Every structure is written in C-alpha cells, then in structure tokens.
Amino acid sequence: MNEVTGAFAVASPDTADVYDVGASVEGATGPKAQVVGKEDPAGDPDPHPFSRPADFAVPADRAGSFGHRFTPVAEWLPELGRAAAETDPTTAKEQ
C-alpha cells in the first residue's frame, strides 16, 4: 500500500441535480415535487452554498488511482429517496 498524505476532494463518479433527487423522493413517496428556482440577491455576502450557476462535480480520479472506489449516485440515490419517505410516515407510499 502506498503511503498517501494530503487531502482528497472526492465525490461519486457521476452527478445528480435537484431534479434527480426530487425524482428519487417522488418515487418513494408519490407526491410530485415542485422545484422553484430563485436567484441569490445581488451583493449577498453569504449566498446559499447550493446556489451554483452550473454543475459542480468533484473528480475522484486521484483517490481512485490509490484504489478507492466511490459508489455511483445511481446506486445510492434510490435508497436516499426511500430513507426520506421513512422519516415522515405521512408521505410514504401505500405498500
């Protein structure tokens, strides 16, 4: 094993946007989500951390070269939707 020092910025090798996450929760709960886009106010010194004008992906290539595997979003996102539904039983789909 190689001795590795320093930080790695890592993420899933694929991406998901707010619509993908919404679809996952919709699939588990049934009700449809409504995504409303809003701009941060001009000059806002503390914009919301998820207010990004474009996709923001973090490559996992460096960590991958040391043998680390990162689970693709498509593998864990459906479980996230199910877990969200389980946190509020009033929104869970009838089985």
N, C-alpha and C positions, 0 to 999 in steps of 0.2 A: 504494500500500500504506500502510495506517495504521501509525504507529509505536506499538507496544504496549509498555508497561512493566508490571512486576509478574508475579507467579506465576499460573499457571492450574492448578487441580486438574482433571485430565481422566481419562476412562476410556471404555470402549466405551459406545455409547449404549444397549445392552441389558445384562442381567445374566446371570450364571451362578452356580449354587451348587455345593456339593461333589458333589451328585448328578449335575449336568450334566457336571462334569469327570470324575467316575468313569465315567459312561456313555461318554464320548468315549474314555477309555483302554480300557474294556472292548471297545468296538467295534473297536479296533485290535489288542488282544491276545487277546481271547477269554475269559480268566478273569473271573469276576464279583467285583466289589469288595464288601466289607462295610464300611459306614460305622457306626462306633460313636460315639455322642455322649457326651461327658463334660463335666461342669461344671468350671470352674476352682475350686480350693479357695477357700472364703470367706476374705477378707482377703489373698489373694495379691497382693503388691505389684507383681508383674511378670506379669500374665496373658498368655497367648499372644495375639499380635496378630490371629489369625483367630478368636478366641473372641468372637464378636459375637452378642448375643441376637436380632438381627434383621438383615434385609438392609441392606447398607451400599452404596449406589450413589452415585457421584460424577457430577453432571450435567456435560455437556460443552457446554452451551449458550453460555457466554461465549466459549470458544475457537472454537466453531462460528460464532459471529457474526463472527469475524475471518477466516473462510474455511478453517479447519482441519477436516479430515474424520477421524473416528475409526472404525475398522473394527468393525462389529458382532461380538460374541462368536461368533455363529452362523457367521461366515465364517472365523474363525481357530481355533476350538476343535477341530474335527476334525483339523486339522494338528498341534495340540498332542498329541492322542492318538497319532497316528502317530509323532511325534517321540519320545514317551515309549516307545513299543514298540521303536523303533530303538535306544534306548540300552541295552536289555537283550535281546539276540537270543534268549534262552531263553524270553521271554514273547511273542515275535512270533507272529502267526497264520501258519499254513501258507498259502502262496500257491497 
